[in-house]
């Protein structure tokens, strides 16, 4: 019984650690566009997001119930299985954070849980219908719906505010709207993502016999999950904020408002329906849609392609690590200890690597413009008509030295 109590405590602590990484990994979902457009100071933005994440954690338990009751068989799950699942999810979160790629913490958690469950109890312990209807279909639909809504919303915003968009009062209004929509995304993120940790802890408590099957998350689970994700959010995932705010497209306040409002609507609707939706997918899709919603706006498809690849790898990669971790924990207490040490050492190594190039609130909006625009972006920019009344200009040589040489040659010839 003592050994069991220890493993259950380890699972709860590890789940809260995952929730913490979820917070700083997904801060960009709520605040990247607000920070990139200058609507809010970086530290103030993440502080506001942290508070609203905590509030959002108390609004619903539908997503928590999807994970704790619907995705896998509770009867075939041991606390060690959940621990192994969390190891896979945490390591994937940290790796994608290191390279600054917005990936889904939700899919990392579910991938780890699926892999560990299959390794422990077989494929039959995973409910395929729930996986398809409440995980995979929303994963595809969410970025498309949010992207289309954001693109249409951005175009409508520009059209309605065409006469006033350059005035100072209009700019202040767009910034205020963007702050409000960012707060709504933060609230939605707490409602959706904090529940995933609630669900995984509840599943562990049921597996350990502490809770009866089909129980809702206890209040202490809701509170601890909300605090953990809020603390992680306040820490700020600055690397991913940079990618989301500046790496995908260049946003103006009108576009940021459209992107965040569209994403928040999709996330809140999915939370009400119990869909374990990826907030990263929703917000990323909305940002790209808003980028295309402005005349002349483009998306950096090279960055988007890397992000899409990360999305596709999240479930299988986390599942593989979760399955391997479950295999090792199957050797008993020493196996669990080995997995725990591996998690701590790997996390420390990733953190040390991140210190080679520090990204924080002081340089989050600095971008490297050396990356080529890419064929699609160049083509879209080329066919965008210039503003009315702007005379066509002759092409300017790329290098100043070349321009000087050509002027000198022209002067010599005329003489």
N, C-alpha and C positions, 0 to 999 in steps of 0.2 A: 504493500500500500504506500509506503514512503517513496519507493521508486516511482510509482505512478504519480503521486502528488508532485514530485519534482519535475517529471516530464510535462505535466499539465502546466505547471508554472512557467517552464521554459517555452512552451507553445504560446502562452498568453504574452509573455515578454517579447518573443520574436514577432508575433502578430502586431504588437504595438510598434515595434521597430519598423516593420513593413509599412505601417500606417504613416509613420514619420517620413520614410522615404517617399511614399506616395504624395505627401504634402509638398515637399520641396521639389519633387519631380514634376508635379502638375501645377505649381504656382503659375507657370507661364500660361496655362489655359485661361486663367482669369485676368491676369494683369499684364501680359506681354504687350498687347496693343495699346493699353493705356499708358504704359511706360514709354513705348517707342514713339508715340505721338506727342509726348510731353504733357499729357493731361494731368498726370500726377507724378510726384517725386517717387523714385523707386522704393525707398524705405517706407514711406507713408502708404504706398500702394500695397506692399506685402503685409503690412500691419493690418490694414483694413480687411484684406482678403482672409487673414488668419482668423479674425474675430467672426466674420461671416461664415467661414467654414465650420467653426464651432457651433454657431447657431443652427446652421443647416443640418448638422448631425442629429438634431432632435426632431426634425420635421416629419420623418417617415421611417418605416422599417421594411418596406416592401422589397427593396433590393437585397437587404440582409436575409430576408426569408428565401429569396431565390437561391442564394448561395448555400445557406444552412440547411434548407429543406428540399431544394429542387434539383441541383446539379448532379449530386452523387448520392449513393445510398448511405444513410447515416449508420445503418447496422454494420456495414463492412469497413468502417473507418476507425482507425486507432489514432491516438494523439500523435504518435510518431509520423503517421502519414501526413498530417496537417503541418507538422514541423518541417518535413521534407518539402512540402509544397511551398511553404514560406521561404525556404532557402532559395529555391529556383526563382521566385518572384523578386526577392530582394536583390539578388545578384544581377538579374536582367535590368532592374531599375537603375542600379548603380552604373552598369556598363553603358547604357544608353544616355544616362546623365553625363558621364565622362566625355562622350563624343558630342554632346549637345543635341541629341536627336529626340524629338517629341514622340515617345512611344506610349503604349497603353499600360498603365499600372494595373488596370482591371484585368486585361487579358493576360498579363504576366501572372497575376494571382490565380486566375482560373486555369491557365496552362499548367502551372505548377501543381495545382490540386488535381487536375485530370491525370497528369503523368504519374504522380505519386499514388493515386487511387488505382490506376491500371496496374502499376507495379505491385501493389499490395493485394488487390482483390479481383483483378481482371477487368476486361473491357466492359463486361456486363454491369459493373458497379457504377458506370457513368450513364446518366440519362441522356441519350442522344437527342431526343425530341426537345428537351429544355436547352441543350447546347445549341441546337440549330435555331430555334425560334426566339430565344431570349439572349443569345450571345452573338452567333455568327451573322444572322440576318441584320440585327441592329448595327453590327460592326461595318457592314457594307452600306446600309441605308443612311446611317447618321451623317457621315461626311457629305454625302450627296445632297440630302435634304437641307442640311445646314448651309452648304456651299451655295446651292441655288437660291435659298432664301436670302442669304447675305448679299449675293450678287444683285438680285432684284431690289433688295432694300437699299443698297448703296446707290444704285441708279436712280431710284425714286427720291432718295435724300438729296442727291445732287440736282435733280430736276426741280423739286419743290423749293430748294434753297438757292436757285441759280442766281437770283438778283442780290441775295444778301450774303452769299458764302464768303465774300472777301471783307466784310465789315468786321470790326472788332467784337461787336455784340454777338454776331452770329458765331464767331469762333469760340467765344465763351460759352455760348449755348451748346455747341457741339461737344465741348469738353465736359460740361456738366452732364450731358446725356451719356457720354462715354463712361464717366465715373459711375453713374447710376447703373448702366448696363454691366459694367465690370463687377459691381457689387452683387448684381443678380446672378452672374456666372459663379461668383464665389459661393453664394448661398446654394446654388444648384450643385456645385462641386461637393460641398459638405453633405448635402442631402444624398448624393449618389455614391461618392467614393468612400466616405467614412463608413457607410453602411456595409461595404464589402469586408472591412475588418471586423465589424460587429458580427457579420455572418460567419466569418471563419472562426472567431473566438466562440461563438455560440455552438458551432459544429463541434469544436474541440470539447466544450463542456458536456455536450450530449454524448460524444464518443467516450468521455471519461466517466459517464454515469452521474455527473453533478447536476445536469438538467434532464428533464424528461424529453423524449422525442417530440418534435413539432413545437417546441417552446419558442417564444419570442425572445430577443436579446434582453437580458436584465438591465436595469438602469445603470449599474456601475460599468457595464460593458459599453453602453452608449456614451457615457461621460468620458471614459478613458480613451475611447476611439476618437471622439471629437477633440479632446485636448491634444492627442498625439498628432493628428493631421493638422491642427492649428499651429502647433510648434514647428512642424516641418515646413508649413507654408510661410511662416515668418522668417525662417532661415533663408528662404528664397533660392530657387533653382536657377541661378543667373545664367548658366550656360544655355539652358533650354529657352529661357526668356529671350535671350539674344537671337536664337534661331527663329523662334516663333514671331518675334516682333520685327526683326530686320532681315532675317535670312530668307524668308519665303517671298516677301513682297514689301514694298514701301507703302505704308498706310498713312492716310490723312485722317483727322478726327472723324469726318463723316463716315469713312470706311470702317474705322474702329468701332464706332457706335453700331453700325449695321452688323458687323461680324459678331460682336458680343451679344447683342440682342437676339440674333438668330440662334446662336449656340445655346444661350440660356434657355430659350423656349424649348428647343429640342431636348435638352438635358432634363429639365423639370418635367416635361411630358413623359419621358421614359422612366423617370423615377416613380411617378405616379402609377405607371403601368407595371412596375416591377422588372423592367428590362435592365440588365446589368450592362449599361452602355458605357463606352469609352468616352470620357470627356475630352481626351486628347484628340480622338478622331473627329468629334463634333466641332471643336474649336479650330482645329487645323483646316478642316473643310470650309468652315465659315471664313477664316482668314484668306484662304485662296479665292473663294468666291467674291469676297469684298475687294480683293486685289484686282479682279477682272471687272468689277462693277464700276470702276472709274475710267473715263475715256483716256486711253493711253496707258492705263495700268497694266502691269504684266506680273506673272508669277515666275520665280526662279525655279524652273523645272528640274534643274540638277539637284538642288536641295530637296525639292519635293520627292524626287525619285528615291533618294537615299532614305527619306522618311517612310515612303511606301514599302521599301524593302524591310525596314525595321518593323513595320506593322505586320508584314507577312511572317516574319521570323519569330515574333513575340510568343505566340501560343506554343509552337513546336519547341522552341529553344528552352522556354521555362519548363515545359513538360518533360523534356529530356533531363534537365538538371534535377527536377523534382523526382523523377523516376530513379535516377542514380543515387540521389540522397536517400530515398526510401530503401533502396537495396542495401545501402551501408547501414542504415539504422536497424535493419532486420537482424544484424548480428548481435543485438543487445545493447546494454548501456554503453559499452565502450564504442560501439558503432555510432550511437547518437552523439557521444562526446567528440568523436572524430569529425562528424559533420558540423558540429557547433564550432569547433576550432577552425575548420576550413572556412566557414562563413565569416568569422571574425577576421582571420588573416587576409582573406580575399577582399573584404570590405576596406580594411586598412590599406592594402596595397593600391586599390583603386583611388582612395582618398589621397594617398601620397603622389600618385601620378597626376592627379588633378592640380596639385600645387605647382607643377611645372609651368602652367599658364593659368594664372588666377583670373577668374571672371567674377566680378561682384557689382554692387550698386554703383560704383564709381566709373566703370567702363562698359556697362551692359549694352549701351547704345552705340558703342564703337564697333564698326564692321570692317571686314577686309574686302575692299572693292576689287582685289586682284582676280577674283574668280570670274571666268568668262561668262557672259550672259547666256550662251547656249543658242542652239539653232532656233528653237521655238520662240524664245523671248525676243531674239533679234528680228525674226520674221514678223512677229506681232507689232513690235515697235516700228518697223519699217512701213507697215501699211496704215499706221495711225495718221490721219490727216492733221496738218498743223492747225492751230487756232485761226479763226477767220480774220483776215486782214493782215496776217503776218507774211511779209515778202519772203520769197524763196531765197536762200543764201547759198553762195557757192561753197562747195566742200572745202574745209580747211585741212591742210596736210596734218598728219598725225604727229609729226615731230617738228619742233620749232626750228631745229638746225636745217631741216629739209626746206622749210618755208623760206628761211633767209637765203639759202642757196638759190632757190628758184627766183626770188626777187632780184638778187644780184645778177643772175644770168640774163634776166629780162631787161634790166637797166643797161647792161653791157651791149646787148644786141641792138637796142634802140639807138644808143650812141653811135 
